[in-house]
C-alpha cells in the first residue's frame, strides 16, 4: 500500500488569525472534490515556529509560507500534479 501524503496546517494563534481557519475548509473541500481524502493524512499542528511567515502549511515535510486563499489551490495542484 502506498504511503499517504501528509498535509499539516499550523493551528497556532498567529496563523489562525492570519486566515488558516478558511484554509482548513478550502483544503478539506479540495481533497473531497479531487477524491484524495483516502490518500491524504490531513491534520493540524500547533506552531511551526515561524509565526511571522504564516499561515504555514506543510506537505510531506515541505513548508509553504504566507499561504493564502489565493495560492493554496496552486500549491495543492502542483503537489498532486492536477
VORO-663509 format. One record per atom (N, C-alpha, C, O, CB): atom name; chain; x, y, z. Coordinates in steps of 0.05 Angstrom, whole numbers, plus 5000, padded with zeros to 4 digits. Glycine has a CB too. Layout:
N
<r 'CA', 'A', <X, Y, Z>>
...
This chain:
82
<r 'N', 'A', <5017, 4976, 5000>>
<r 'CA', 'A', <5000, 5000, 5000>>
<r 'C', 'A', <5018, 5025, 5000>>
<r 'O', 'A', <5037, 5026, 5015>>
<r 'CB', 'A', <4981, 5000, 5024>>
<r 'N', 'A', <5010, 5044, 4984>>
<r 'CA', 'A', <5026, 5069, 4982>>
<r 'C', 'A', <5023, 5085, 5007>>
<r 'O', 'A', <5003, 5085, 5021>>
<r 'CB', 'A', <5017, 5085, 4957>>
<r 'N', 'A', <5045, 5100, 5013>>
<r 'CA', 'A', <5044, 5118, 5036>>
<r 'C', 'A', <5026, 5142, 5030>>
<r 'O', 'A', <5026, 5152, 5008>>
<r 'CB', 'A', <5073, 5128, 5043>>
<r 'N', 'A', <5012, 5150, 5050>>
<r 'CA', 'A', <4994, 5173, 5047>>
<r 'C', 'A', <5010, 5199, 5047>>
<r 'O', 'A', <5030, 5201, 5061>>
<r 'CB', 'A', <4973, 5174, 5070>>
<r 'N', 'A', <5001, 5218, 5032>>
<r 'CA', 'A', <5012, 5245, 5032>>
<r 'C', 'A', <5004, 5257, 5059>>
<r 'O', 'A', <4981, 5255, 5067>>
<r 'CB', 'A', <5002, 5262, 5008>>
<r 'N', 'A', <5022, 5271, 5072>>
<r 'CA', 'A', <5016, 5284, 5097>>
<r 'C', 'A', <5014, 5314, 5093>>
<r 'O', 'A', <5033, 5327, 5085>>
<r 'CB', 'A', <5037, 5277, 5119>>
<r 'N', 'A', <4991, 5325, 5100>>
<r 'CA', 'A', <4987, 5354, 5098>>
<r 'C', 'A', <4981, 5363, 5127>>
<r 'O', 'A', <4963, 5354, 5140>>
<r 'CB', 'A', <4963, 5361, 5079>>
<r 'N', 'A', <4998, 5381, 5136>>
<r 'CA', 'A', <4995, 5392, 5163>>
<r 'C', 'A', <4992, 5422, 5161>>
<r 'O', 'A', <5007, 5436, 5148>>
<r 'CB', 'A', <5020, 5385, 5181>>
<r 'N', 'A', <4971, 5432, 5175>>
<r 'CA', 'A', <4966, 5461, 5175>>
<r 'C', 'A', <4971, 5471, 5203>>
<r 'O', 'A', <4962, 5459, 5223>>
<r 'CB', 'A', <4937, 5467, 5165>>
<r 'N', 'A', <4985, 5493, 5205>>
<r 'CA', 'A', <4990, 5505, 5231>>
<r 'C', 'A', <4964, 5517, 5243>>
<r 'O', 'A', <4950, 5532, 5230>>
<r 'CB', 'A', <5012, 5527, 5229>>
<r 'N', 'A', <4959, 5509, 5267>>
<r 'CA', 'A', <4935, 5519, 5281>>
<r 'C', 'A', <4942, 5538, 5304>>
<r 'O', 'A', <4926, 5543, 5322>>
<r 'CB', 'A', <4918, 5496, 5291>>
<r 'N', 'A', <4967, 5547, 5304>>
<r 'CA', 'A', <4976, 5566, 5324>>
<r 'C', 'A', <4960, 5592, 5321>>
<r 'O', 'A', <4949, 5598, 5300>>
<r 'CB', 'A', <5006, 5572, 5322>>
<r 'N', 'A', <4958, 5607, 5343>>
<r 'CA', 'A', <4941, 5631, 5343>>
<r 'C', 'A', <4948, 5652, 5321>>
<r 'O', 'A', <4931, 5665, 5310>>
<r 'CB', 'A', <4942, 5644, 5370>>
<r 'N', 'A', <4974, 5655, 5315>>
<r 'CA', 'A', <4982, 5674, 5295>>
<r 'C', 'A', <4973, 5666, 5267>>
<r 'O', 'A', <4962, 5682, 5253>>
<r 'CB', 'A', <5013, 5678, 5295>>
<r 'N', 'A', <4978, 5641, 5260>>
<r 'CA', 'A', <4969, 5631, 5234>>
<r 'C', 'A', <4939, 5631, 5232>>
<r 'O', 'A', <4927, 5637, 5211>>
<r 'CB', 'A', <4981, 5603, 5228>>
<r 'N', 'A', <4926, 5623, 5254>>
<r 'CA', 'A', <4897, 5622, 5254>>
<r 'C', 'A', <4886, 5650, 5250>>
<r 'O', 'A', <4866, 5653, 5235>>
<r 'CB', 'A', <4887, 5611, 5281>>
<r 'N', 'A', <4897, 5670, 5263>>
<r 'CA', 'A', <4887, 5698, 5259>>
<r 'C', 'A', <4894, 5709, 5231>>
<r 'O', 'A', <4881, 5728, 5222>>
<r 'CB', 'A', <4899, 5716, 5280>>
<r 'N', 'A', <4913, 5696, 5218>>
<r 'CA', 'A', <4920, 5705, 5190>>
<r 'C', 'A', <4905, 5690, 5169>>
<r 'O', 'A', <4910, 5694, 5145>>
<r 'CB', 'A', <4950, 5701, 5186>>
<r 'N', 'A', <4886, 5673, 5177>>
<r 'CA', 'A', <4869, 5661, 5156>>
<r 'C', 'A', <4869, 5631, 5154>>
<r 'O', 'A', <4856, 5620, 5137>>
<r 'CB', 'A', <4876, 5671, 5131>>
<r 'N', 'A', <4883, 5617, 5172>>
<r 'CA', 'A', <4883, 5588, 5169>>
<r 'C', 'A', <4856, 5575, 5174>>
<r 'O', 'A', <4851, 5553, 5165>>
<r 'CB', 'A', <4903, 5576, 5189>>
<r 'N', 'A', <4838, 5589, 5187>>
<r 'CA', 'A', <4811, 5577, 5191>>
<r 'C', 'A', <4798, 5573, 5164>>
<r 'O', 'A', <4786, 5552, 5159>>
<r 'CB', 'A', <4793, 5596, 5208>>
<r 'N', 'A', <4801, 5592, 5146>>
<r 'CA', 'A', <4790, 5589, 5119>>
<r 'C', 'A', <4805, 5568, 5103>>
<r 'O', 'A', <4794, 5553, 5087>>
<r 'CB', 'A', <4790, 5616, 5103>>
<r 'N', 'A', <4832, 5567, 5107>>
<r 'CA', 'A', <4848, 5548, 5093>>
<r 'C', 'A', <4841, 5519, 5100>>
<r 'O', 'A', <4841, 5501, 5083>>
<r 'CB', 'A', <4878, 5553, 5098>>
<r 'N', 'A', <4834, 5514, 5125>>
<r 'CA', 'A', <4826, 5488, 5134>>
<r 'C', 'A', <4803, 5478, 5117>>
<r 'O', 'A', <4802, 5455, 5108>>
<r 'CB', 'A', <4819, 5487, 5164>>
<r 'N', 'A', <4783, 5495, 5114>>
<r 'CA', 'A', <4759, 5489, 5098>>
<r 'C', 'A', <4766, 5485, 5069>>
<r 'O', 'A', <4756, 5466, 5056>>
<r 'CB', 'A', <4738, 5511, 5101>>
<r 'N', 'A', <4782, 5502, 5058>>
<r 'CA', 'A', <4789, 5501, 5029>>
<r 'C', 'A', <4804, 5475, 5023>>
<r 'O', 'A', <4799, 5462, 5003>>
<r 'CB', 'A', <4807, 5525, 5021>>
<r 'N', 'A', <4823, 5468, 5040>>
<r 'CA', 'A', <4839, 5443, 5036>>
<r 'C', 'A', <4820, 5419, 5038>>
<r 'O', 'A', <4822, 5400, 5022>>
<r 'CB', 'A', <4862, 5441, 5056>>
<r 'N', 'A', <4803, 5419, 5058>>
<r 'CA', 'A', <4784, 5396, 5062>>
<r 'C', 'A', <4767, 5393, 5037>>
<r 'O', 'A', <4763, 5371, 5027>>
<r 'CB', 'A', <4767, 5401, 5087>>
<r 'N', 'A', <4756, 5415, 5027>>
<r 'CA', 'A', <4739, 5414, 5003>>
<r 'C', 'A', <4755, 5405, 4979>>
<r 'O', 'A', <4744, 5390, 4962>>
<r 'CB', 'A', <4726, 5442, 4998>>
<r 'N', 'A', <4780, 5414, 4976>>
<r 'CA', 'A', <4797, 5406, 4954>>
<r 'C', 'A', <4801, 5376, 4954>>
<r 'O', 'A', <4799, 5363, 4933>>
<r 'CB', 'A', <4824, 5421, 4955>>
<r 'N', 'A', <4807, 5365, 4977>>
<r 'CA', 'A', <4812, 5336, 4979>>
<r 'C', 'A', <4788, 5320, 4972>>
<r 'O', 'A', <4790, 5300, 4958>>
<r 'CB', 'A', <4821, 5329, 5008>>
<r 'N', 'A', <4764, 5329, 4981>>
<r 'CA', 'A', <4740, 5315, 4974>>
<r 'C', 'A', <4733, 5317, 4945>>
<r 'O', 'A', <4726, 5297, 4932>>
<r 'CB', 'A', <4716, 5326, 4991>>
<r 'N', 'A', <4735, 5341, 4934>>
<r 'CA', 'A', <4729, 5346, 4906>>
<r 'C', 'A', <4746, 5329, 4887>>
<r 'O', 'A', <4737, 5320, 4866>>
<r 'CB', 'A', <4733, 5376, 4899>>
<r 'N', 'A', <4772, 5326, 4894>>
<r 'CA', 'A', <4791, 5311, 4877>>
<r 'C', 'A', <4794, 5282, 4886>>
<r 'O', 'A', <4813, 5269, 4877>>
<r 'CB', 'A', <4817, 5325, 4877>>
<r 'N', 'A', <4777, 5272, 4903>>
<r 'CA', 'A', <4777, 5244, 4912>>
<r 'C', 'A', <4804, 5236, 4924>>
<r 'O', 'A', <4814, 5215, 4918>>
<r 'CB', 'A', <4770, 5226, 4889>>
<r 'N', 'A', <4815, 5254, 4940>>
<r 'CA', 'A', <4841, 5249, 4952>>
<r 'C', 'A', <4840, 5243, 4982>>
<r 'O', 'A', <4860, 5237, 4994>>
<r 'CB', 'A', <4859, 5273, 4947>>
<r 'N', 'A', <4816, 5245, 4994>>
<r 'CA', 'A', <4814, 5243, 5023>>
<r 'C', 'A', <4826, 5217, 5034>>
<r 'O', 'A', <4838, 5217, 5055>>
<r 'CB', 'A', <4785, 5244, 5031>>
<r 'N', 'A', <4823, 5195, 5019>>
<r 'CA', 'A', <4833, 5169, 5028>>
<r 'C', 'A', <4864, 5167, 5024>>
<r 'O', 'A', <4876, 5149, 5035>>
<r 'CB', 'A', <4819, 5147, 5014>>
<r 'N', 'A', <4875, 5185, 5008>>
<r 'CA', 'A', <4904, 5183, 5002>>
<r 'C', 'A', <4920, 5203, 5018>>
<r 'O', 'A', <4945, 5205, 5015>>
<r 'CB', 'A', <4908, 5188, 4973>>
<r 'N', 'A', <4907, 5219, 5035>>
<r 'CA', 'A', <4920, 5240, 5050>>
<r 'C', 'A', <4914, 5238, 5079>>
<r 'O', 'A', <4892, 5233, 5088>>
<r 'CB', 'A', <4911, 5268, 5039>>
<r 'N', 'A', <4936, 5242, 5095>>
<r 'CA', 'A', <4933, 5245, 5124>>
<r 'C', 'A', <4934, 5275, 5129>>
<r 'O', 'A', <4955, 5287, 5128>>
<r 'CB', 'A', <4956, 5229, 5140>>
<r 'N', 'A', <4911, 5287, 5134>>
<r 'CA', 'A', <4908, 5316, 5137>>
<r 'C', 'A', <4901, 5323, 5166>>
<r 'O', 'A', <4881, 5313, 5177>>
<r 'CB', 'A', <4886, 5327, 5117>>
<r 'N', 'A', <4918, 5339, 5178>>
<r 'CA', 'A', <4914, 5345, 5206>>
<r 'C', 'A', <4927, 5372, 5213>>
<r 'O', 'A', <4942, 5384, 5197>>
<r 'CB', 'A', <4926, 5323, 5224>>
<r 'N', 'A', <4920, 5382, 5236>>
<r 'CA', 'A', <4931, 5407, 5246>>
<r 'C', 'A', <4954, 5402, 5265>>
<r 'O', 'A', <4957, 5380, 5276>>
<r 'CB', 'A', <4909, 5424, 5259>>
<r 'N', 'A', <4970, 5422, 5269>>
<r 'CA', 'A', <4992, 5421, 5288>>
<r 'C', 'A', <4994, 5449, 5301>>
<r 'O', 'A', <4986, 5469, 5289>>
<r 'CB', 'A', <5018, 5413, 5274>>
<r 'N', 'A', <5005, 5450, 5324>>
<r 'CA', 'A', <5008, 5476, 5337>>
<r 'C', 'A', <5036, 5487, 5332>>
<r 'O', 'A', <5056, 5475, 5341>>
<r 'CB', 'A', <5003, 5474, 5367>>
<r 'N', 'A', <5037, 5509, 5319>>
<r 'CA', 'A', <5061, 5526, 5315>>
<r 'C', 'A', <5085, 5512, 5303>>
<r 'O', 'A', <5097, 5494, 5316>>
<r 'CB', 'A', <5068, 5538, 5341>>
<r 'N', 'A', <5092, 5521, 5279>>
<r 'CA', 'A', <5117, 5512, 5266>>
<r 'C', 'A', <5140, 5530, 5274>>
<r 'O', 'A', <5163, 5525, 5266>>
<r 'CB', 'A', <5113, 5512, 5236>>
<r 'N', 'A', <5135, 5551, 5290>>
<r 'CA', 'A', <5156, 5568, 5300>>
<r 'C', 'A', <5164, 5591, 5281>>
<r 'O', 'A', <5184, 5605, 5287>>
<r 'CB', 'A', <5180, 5552, 5305>>
<r 'N', 'A', <5150, 5595, 5260>>
<r 'CA', 'A', <5155, 5617, 5241>>
<r 'C', 'A', <5131, 5635, 5239>>
<r 'O', 'A', <5121, 5640, 5216>>
<r 'CB', 'A', <5164, 5606, 5214>>
<r 'N', 'A', <5121, 5644, 5261>>
<r 'CA', 'A', <5095, 5658, 5262>>
<r 'C', 'A', <5094, 5682, 5242>>
<r 'O', 'A', <5073, 5688, 5231>>
<r 'CB', 'A', <5090, 5668, 5290>>
<r 'N', 'A', <5116, 5696, 5239>>
<r 'CA', 'A', <5116, 5719, 5221>>
<r 'C', 'A', <5114, 5712, 5192>>
<r 'O', 'A', <5110, 5729, 5175>>
<r 'CB', 'A', <5142, 5736, 5225>>
<r 'N', 'A', <5117, 5686, 5186>>
<r 'CA', 'A', <5115, 5676, 5158>>
<r 'C', 'A', <5089, 5661, 5152>>
<r 'O', 'A', <5086, 5649, 5131>>
<r 'CB', 'A', <5139, 5658, 5151>>
<r 'N', 'A', <5071, 5662, 5171>>
<r 'CA', 'A', <5046, 5647, 5169>>
<r 'C', 'A', <5026, 5661, 5151>>
<r 'O', 'A', <5029, 5684, 5144>>
<r 'CB', 'A', <5034, 5642, 5195>>
<r 'N', 'A', <5005, 5647, 5145>>
<r 'CA', 'A', <4999, 5619, 5151>>
<r 'C', 'A', <5018, 5600, 5138>>
<r 'O', 'A', <5028, 5605, 5116>>
<r 'CB', 'A', <4970, 5613, 5143>>
<r 'N', 'A', <5023, 5578, 5152>>
<r 'CA', 'A', <5041, 5558, 5143>>
<r 'C', 'A', <5027, 5531, 5139>>
<r 'O', 'A', <5011, 5523, 5156>>
<r 'CB', 'A', <5065, 5554, 5162>>
<r 'N', 'A', <5032, 5518, 5117>>
<r 'CA', 'A', <5022, 5491, 5111>>
<r 'C', 'A', <5046, 5474, 5103>>
<r 'O', 'A', <5063, 5483, 5088>>
<r 'CB', 'A', <5000, 5492, 5088>>
<r 'N', 'A', <5047, 5450, 5113>>
<r 'CA', 'A', <5068, 5431, 5107>>
<r 'C', 'A', <5056, 5408, 5091>>
<r 'O', 'A', <5036, 5397, 5099>>
<r 'CB', 'A', <5083, 5421, 5132>>
<r 'N', 'A', <5069, 5401, 5068>>
<r 'CA', 'A', <5061, 5378, 5053>>
<r 'C', 'A', <5085, 5360, 5050>>
<r 'O', 'A', <5105, 5367, 5039>>
<r 'CB', 'A', <5050, 5386, 5024>>
<r 'N', 'A', <5082, 5336, 5062>>
<r 'CA', 'A', <5104, 5316, 5063>>
<r 'C', 'A', <5130, 5329, 5073>>
<r 'O', 'A', <5152, 5323, 5062>>
<r 'CB', 'A', <5108, 5304, 5036>>
<r 'N', 'A', <5128, 5346, 5093>>
<r 'CA', 'A', <5152, 5358, 5105>>
<r 'C', 'A', <5162, 5384, 5092>>
<r 'O', 'A', <5180, 5397, 5103>>
<r 'CB', 'A', <5174, 5339, 5105>>
<r 'N', 'A', <5151, 5391, 5070>>
<r 'CA', 'A', <5159, 5416, 5056>>
<r 'C', 'A', <5140, 5438, 5066>>
<r 'O', 'A', <5116, 5437, 5062>>
<r 'CB', 'A', <5158, 5413, 5025>>
<r 'N', 'A', <5152, 5459, 5078>>
<r 'CA', 'A', <5136, 5481, 5089>>
<r 'C', 'A', <5131, 5502, 5067>>
<r 'O', 'A', <5148, 5510, 5052>>
<r 'CB', 'A', <5150, 5494, 5113>>
<r 'N', 'A', <5106, 5511, 5067>>
<r 'CA', 'A', <5097, 5533, 5049>>
<r 'C', 'A', <5089, 5556, 5067>>
<r 'O', 'A', <5072, 5553, 5085>>
<r 'CB', 'A', <5074, 5524, 5030>>
<r 'N', 'A', <5102, 5579, 5063>>
<r 'CA', 'A', <5097, 5602, 5080>>
<r 'C', 'A', <5079, 5622, 5066>>
<r 'O', 'A', <5077, 5622, 5041>>
<r 'CB', 'A', <5123, 5615, 5088>>
<r 'N', 'A', <5066, 5639, 5082>>
<r 'CA', 'A', <5048, 5660, 5071>>
<r 'C', 'A', <5027, 5648, 5053>>
<r 'O', 'A', <5020, 5659, 5032>>
<r 'CB', 'A', <5064, 5681, 5055>>
<r 'N', 'A', <5016, 5625, 5062>>
<r 'CA', 'A', <4995, 5612, 5046>>
<r 'C', 'A', <4969, 5628, 5049>>
<r 'O', 'A', <4962, 5638, 5070>>
<r 'CB', 'A', <4991, 5582, 5056>>
<r 'N', 'A', <4956, 5630, 5026>>
<r 'CA', 'A', <4931, 5646, 5026>>
<r 'C', 'A', <4909, 5631, 5011>>
<r 'O', 'A', <4914, 5610, 4999>>
<r 'CB', 'A', <4936, 5674, 5012>>
<r 'N', 'A', <4885, 5642, 5012>>
<r 'CA', 'A', <4863, 5630, 4997>>
<r 'C', 'A', <4869, 5630, 4967>>
<r 'O', 'A', <4860, 5613, 4952>>
<r 'CB', 'A', <4837, 5645, 5003>>
<r 'N', 'A', <4885, 5650, 4959>>
<r 'CA', 'A', <4891, 5653, 4930>>
<r 'C', 'A', <4912, 5633, 4921>>
<r 'O', 'A', <4911, 5625, 4898>>
<r 'CB', 'A', <4901, 5681, 4925>>
<r 'N', 'A', <4931, 5625, 4938>>
<r 'CA', 'A', <4953, 5607, 4928>>
<r 'C', 'A', <4951, 5578, 4937>>
<r 'O', 'A', <4966, 5562, 4928>>
<r 'CB', 'A', <4979, 5619, 4935>>
<r 'N', 'A', <4933, 5572, 4956>>
<r 'CA', 'A', <4933, 5544, 4966>>
<r 'C', 'A', <4925, 5524, 4944>>
<r 'O', 'A', <4935, 5502, 4944>>
<r 'CB', 'A', <4913, 5542, 4989>>
<r 'N', 'A', <4906, 5531, 4927>>
<r 'CA', 'A', <4898, 5513, 4906>>
<r 'C', 'A', <4922, 5508, 4887>>
<r 'O', 'A', <4926, 5485, 4878>>
<r 'CB', 'A', <4874, 5524, 4890>>
<r 'N', 'A', <4937, 5529, 4880>>
<r 'CA', 'A', <4961, 5525, 4863>>
<r 'C', 'A', <4981, 5507, 4876>>
<r 'O', 'A', <4993, 5490, 4863>>
<r 'CB', 'A', <4974, 5552, 4856>>
<r 'N', 'A', <4985, 5510, 4902>>
<r 'CA', 'A', <5004, 5493, 4917>>
<r 'C', 'A', <4995, 5464, 4916>>
<r 'O', 'A', <5011, 5446, 4910>>
<r 'CB', 'A', <5007, 5502, 4946>>
<r 'N', 'A', <4969, 5459, 4921>>
<r 'CA', 'A', <4959, 5432, 4921>>
<r 'C', 'A', <4959, 5420, 4893>>
<r 'O', 'A', <4966, 5397, 4890>>
<r 'CB', 'A', <4930, 5432, 4932>>
<r 'N', 'A', <4951, 5435, 4873>>
<r 'CA', 'A', <4952, 5426, 4845>>
<r 'C', 'A', <4980, 5418, 4837>>
<r 'O', 'A', <4984, 5397, 4825>>
<r 'CB', 'A', <4941, 5447, 4826>>
<r 'N', 'A', <5000, 5434, 4845>>
<r 'CA', 'A', <5027, 5427, 4838>>
<r 'C', 'A', <5036, 5401, 4852>>
<r 'O', 'A', <5050, 5385, 4839>>
<r 'CB', 'A', <5046, 5450, 4846>>
<r 'N', 'A', <5029, 5398, 4877>>
<r 'CA', 'A', <5037, 5374, 4891>>
<r 'C', 'A', <5024, 5349, 4880>>
<r 'O', 'A', <5038, 5328, 4876>>
<r 'CB', 'A', <5030, 5377, 4921>>
<r 'N', 'A', <4999, 5351, 4874>>
<r 'CA', 'A', <4984, 5327, 4864>>
<r 'C', 'A', <4984, 5325, 4833>>
<r 'O', 'A', <4971, 5308, 4822>>
<r 'CB', 'A', <4956, 5328, 4874>>
<r 'N', 'A', <4998, 5343, 4820>>
<r 'CA', 'A', <5000, 5343, 4790>>
<r 'C', 'A', <4972, 5345, 4777>>
<r 'O', 'A', <4967, 5330, 4758>>
<r 'CB', 'A', <5015, 5318, 4781>>
<r 'N', 'A', <4956, 5363, 4787>>
<r 'CA', 'A', <4929, 5366, 4776>>
<r 'C', 'A', <4927, 5391, 4759>>
<r 'O', 'A', <4906, 5397, 4748>>
<r 'CB', 'A', <4908, 5366, 4798>>
